[in-house]
Amino acid sequence: MPTIRTRTPLRLGLAGGGTDLSPFCDEYGGAVLNCTIDRYAHCYLEPRPDGELVFRACDLGVKERHTTGAPLDAANGLRLHRGVYNRFLREGYLPRSHGLAIVTTTDAPAGSGLGTSSALVVALCEAMREYVGAPLGLYDLAHLAFEVERQDLRLAGGKQDQYSAAFGGVNFIEFLAGDRVIVNPLRVHKNVLLELESSLAICFTGVSRESDTIIKEQTAHIEKHHDDAIEALLGLKAAAHDMKRALLAGNLAEFGDVLNRSWLFKKQTAKTISNELIETLFQVGHDAGAYACKVSGAGGGGFLMFLTKPENRTTVIRALNGAGGQATPARLTEGGVQTWSAPSWT
């Protein structure tokens, strides 16, 4: 059997991030607007005739060897790889005698705010699904990845990243009680998408942060029904609806206004979302001509996004890089998870 290759796009969280967290979405309903970009999580799966199980994370420089047939300790090591293997073994999809080599890499570090970890879990699940021939659609695949991360591995986080990685493109995603998720692909006019893409710059702060602390603080505020946190999350949900309308109408000025408003609401949900580095880079971008700015993901570091007129984007990127950031343009992508068989290299 040839090597199975999969890749899933990473995403920018434009509006509504945090409203996909339980118990908020279970009680109030969540809404998120996000888009995928040309950075990916990659997985390569190849059968091994010796019955050995080998995991290798190239970006981390970590390699593991295991004996197949028994569940692995998923509390340590390459937890995402082990968790996906355990789930497919437990569901009966994976024959216990099959040896596998699973190699992964990502185009951005974990904790970067681009949904990297969840995109990698979707890529791992898709490679395993293709290998065993499991009848899973995109909703099934995304939900399976969510269960592996949030239930099996007990990693803190919401639900948007798995669905964004599976479906790809610009999506307005609703999160309802009873684990119901509705993915609404937005039919944005091509001219608007091209203008948006030409107006976006992303900047890595150089800090990959553990999002667990921020997410646990947000979740605790929700569970205790802190008025400020609930009000901010309701504001974020409303902003997602407003941003969707602005994008469909082709009004990028309003889109930017909502982006700025979303950042103000987001900072109210946890104390550690912003810091001096983030605020400094935002000020640098603003002074160079950025119209709007916001963190992507939980905050505390990772990637920042800037919206500016295309004529000013180079100036903004140069200023951010001069201030110690790592800024680049970002290209929007339409497709979600992709799978193919590797052609012969011999």
Secondary structure, DSSP 8 states (H G I E B T S, - for coil): ---EEEEEEEEEEEE-TTTTSTTHHHHT-EEEEEEEEEEEEEEEEEEETT-EEEEEETTTTEEEEEETTS---TTSSSHHHHHHHHHHHHTT-S-TT-EEEEEEEESS-TTSSS-HHHHHHHHHHHHHHHHHT----HHHHHHHHHIIIIIIS-----SHHHHHHHH-SEEEEEEEGGGEEEEEE----HHHHHHHHHHEEEEE-S----HHHHHHHHHHHHHTT-HHHHHHHHHHHHHHHHHHHHHHHT-HHHHHHHHHHHHHHHHTS-TTS--HHHHHHHHHHHHTT-SEEEESSS-SSSEEEEE--GGGHHHHHHHHHHTT-EEEE--B-----EEEE-----
